[in-house]
Amino acid sequence: MGLMIALSPDVLAKYQPVIGLEVHVQLLTQTKAFCGCLNRYGGEPNTHVCPVCLGLPGALPVLNRKAVEYAVLAARAIGCEIRETSIFSRKNYFYPDSPKGYQISQFDKPIAEHGAIVVPDAAGQPKRIGITRLHLEEDAGKSVHDGFRDSASRTYIDLNRCGTPLVEIVSEPDLRTPDEAFEYLTRLKEILLYTGVSDCNMEEGSLRCDANVSVMLKGAAQFGTKAEVKNVNSFRYIRAALEYEIERQIGVLEDGGRVVQESRLWNNAEGRTFSMRSKEAAHDYRYFPEPDLPPLVVGAAWQASILEAMPELPEARRARMVAEYGISLQDAATLTAARTFADQFETAAKLAKSPRRVVALLTSELTPRLRAAELEMETSPVTLAGIVMAADLLESGELSSKQLKGLLDSCFAAHEDFAIVYQREKPQQISDTGAIEAMIDEVIVANARQVEQYRGGKKTVSAFFVGQVMRLSKGQANPAVLNERVVRKLDALGPL
């Protein structure tokens, strides 16, 4: 993608990247962090505001209880320890979209610390990525730099986002490859979606990620100088930005230069990062305890009541489904990628004769058709109830695989659910043993050479006879009855 730096594999192999991620997650509360304004994306600019989020003199913040509960839920879901008493602080800086001149955040006493997420490393082995902290804070407004006639000379400010409740999740510098970073973010997002604390919509800014990346010679004791990569709006682009930035830093060092500590922006169109501002000197935010908010105390009883809402998390759910339904870990991962779909599947599977067959139809029949039609499960003409019905008909032998494929094709052509198409086009399956045996006899008479092979000990030839009868019956012979009767008829002929 774009301007990749050309370095040989040998040069790249000399260095070890070190990556840490800072993820900001907007919480899905009805109102903002410290006032009663609507917490909703969009709306006319500067309409979801009040004296508190505008920072007007005399306006006092009041903490949103639901934001605290969501923060605790998210923190426990990623294995963090909850600090019973945490402190809000003022983080002082000037920027046009922050009308107070400071951000209410948490500094040295955050609400949660010491968590972890497990990702697969390059060899596919589980690797623990530490989480330093999760803390509560408020979002800033939004600077709009384009879209107006005078955008070349003016920046517009929309303060609707001011005061939106956030949690910031800071990883340890435990990530070593862009692929590990991608997996970490994917699993973090999955966990947060399961808890329901955020919609994690990156396009709307509900989930934003900054990446700190440095490189050092392999075996070195000290990390290299890091750059912070900002303004990346998808996990795929974060991976691409990290790949570029790692090679850029290695190139600088190989040329005898020095990596500068700075913030860099990712330009997706050009496929590269570029310098935004130097961070040679540490920013002095002059943190001090927020005088208008008392210490936040989340006692054991409150924590326990919050955690009653904790759902079964993705990893645990996958392990249970593998054991309960006898399906593969890969199939379980597909089914649990979204909590809503996993819930729907489990509700449907409990009604099916064979949950395993339901999974097989979802993965081998429905998913490829959805992909070909460029549809998602939510817009599929065939519902999960339809798949359960189809699985049951297969399980009972009332439908053959070939008949089912034809019915599913009809479902997608007519954009109708399976039950409707089945009632209209129901194939007439032949289960009458007399009729099936008559067709078997006809095939045996017509294929003396294959009969001889079977009688000579080549038992796999029975599949040939099954196929010939299926052709003769136009796919309508009951497979279970047919297989059993073919073997019985051939065995009755005796060995040569």
HELIX and SHEET records of a PDB file:
HELIX    1   1 PRO A    9  ALA A   13  1                                   5    
HELIX    2   2 ARG A   65  ALA A   77  1                                  13    
HELIX    3   3 PRO A  178  THR A  195  1                                  18    
HELIX    4   4 PHE A  235  GLU A  254  1                                  20    
HELIX    5   5 ALA A  300  LEU A  307  1                                   8    
HELIX    6   6 PRO A  314  TYR A  325  1                                  12    
HELIX    7   7 LEU A  329  LEU A  335  1                                   7    
HELIX    8   8 ARG A  339  ALA A  349  1                                  11    
HELIX    9   9 PRO A  355  LEU A  361  1                                   7    
HELIX   10  10 LEU A  362  LEU A  366  3                                   5    
HELIX   11  11 THR A  367  ALA A  373  1                                   7    
HELIX   12  12 MET A  377  THR A  379  5                                   3    
HELIX   13  13 LEU A  384  GLU A  395  1                                  12    
HELIX   14  14 SER A  401  ALA A  414  1                                  14    
HELIX   15  15 PHE A  418  GLU A  425  1                                   8    
HELIX   16  16 THR A  433  ALA A  446  1                                  14    
HELIX   17  17 ALA A  448  ARG A  455  1                                   8    
HELIX   18  18 LYS A  459  VAL A  461  5                                   3    
HELIX   19  19 SER A  462  LEU A  472  1                                  11    
HELIX   20  20 PRO A  479  ALA A  492  1                                  14    
SHEET    1   A 9 GLU A  81  ILE A  82  0                                        
SHEET    2   A 9 ALA A 112  PRO A 120 -1                                        
SHEET    3   A 9 PRO A 126  GLU A 138 -1                                        
SHEET    4   A 9 PRO A 165  SER A 171 -1                                        
SHEET    5   A 9 TYR A  15  GLN A  26 -1                                        
SHEET    6   A 9 LEU A 207  LEU A 217 -1                                        
SHEET    7   A 9 ALA A 227  VAL A 232 -1                                        
SHEET    8   A 9 GLU A 262  ASN A 267  1                                        
SHEET    9   A 9 ARG A 272  SER A 278 -1                                        
SHEET    1   B 2 THR A  85  SER A  86  0                                        
SHEET    2   B 2 LEU A 296  VAL A 297 -1                                        
SHEET    1   C 3 TYR A 102  GLN A 106  0                                        
SHEET    2   C 3 PHE A  88  ASN A  92 -1                                        
SHEET    3   C 3 PHE A 288  PRO A 289 -1                                        
SHEET    1   D 2 LYS A 142  VAL A 144  0                                        
SHEET    2   D 2 TYR A 156  ASP A 158 -1                                        
END                                                                             
